[in-house]
Amino acid sequence: MSDDEITPQLLTAQQIATLLAISKRQIWRLADRGVLPGRITIGRLTRWRKDLINKWVAAGCPGA
């Protein structure tokens, strides 16, 4: 398997913002309200589980 075939399973706020076509700041607002699922903190980094974000989007982004 090459590096090109590896799909990230944890997304940054910027990646989610691009996916949803909203601002990065709006992602943090959703996260702070507890609306955005799958938040993981690793040291000072915050990432979101891709599978949970995809399910949330497929459900129509409830709570947003």
C-alpha positions in Angstrom: 0.0 0.0 0.0 1.4 3.4 -1.0 1.0 6.6 0.9 -1.4 7.8 -1.8 -3.8 5.0 -0.9 -4.0 5.9 2.8 -7.2 7.8 3.6 -7.1 9.8 6.8 -9.6 8.6 9.4 -9.2 11.7 11.5 -10.1 15.1 10.1 -9.0 18.6 11.0 -11.4 21.5 11.4 -10.3 22.9 8.1 -11.0 19.6 6.3 -14.5 19.4 7.7 -15.1 23.1 6.8 -14.1 22.4 3.2 -16.3 19.3 3.2 -19.3 21.3 4.4 -18.5 24.5 2.5 -18.6 26.6 5.7 -15.9 28.5 7.6 -13.5 26.9 10.0 -14.8 29.2 12.7 -18.3 27.8 12.2 -16.9 24.3 12.7 -15.5 25.4 16.1 -18.9 26.9 17.0 -20.6 23.6 16.2 -18.0 21.7 18.2 -18.4 24.0 21.2 -22.1 23.5 21.1 -21.6 19.7 21.1 -23.3 19.4 17.7 -20.3 18.0 15.8 -19.8 14.3 16.6 -16.6 12.4 17.0 -14.3 14.9 18.6 -10.9 13.5 19.7 -8.1 15.5 21.5 -4.6 14.3 21.1 -2.3 16.5 23.1 -3.2 20.0 21.9 -4.6 18.7 18.6 -8.3 18.3 17.9 -9.5 15.9 15.2 -12.9 14.4 14.3 -13.6 10.8 13.3 -14.3 10.7 9.6 -16.9 7.9 9.9 -19.0 9.8 12.5 -18.8 13.1 10.5 -20.0 11.2 7.4 -22.9 9.6 9.3 -23.8 13.0 10.7 -23.8 14.6 7.2 -25.9 11.7 5.8 -28.4 12.2 8.6 -28.8 15.9 7.5 -26.5 17.5 10.1 -28.9 17.4 13.0 -28.6 20.2 15.5 -26.7 22.4 13.1 
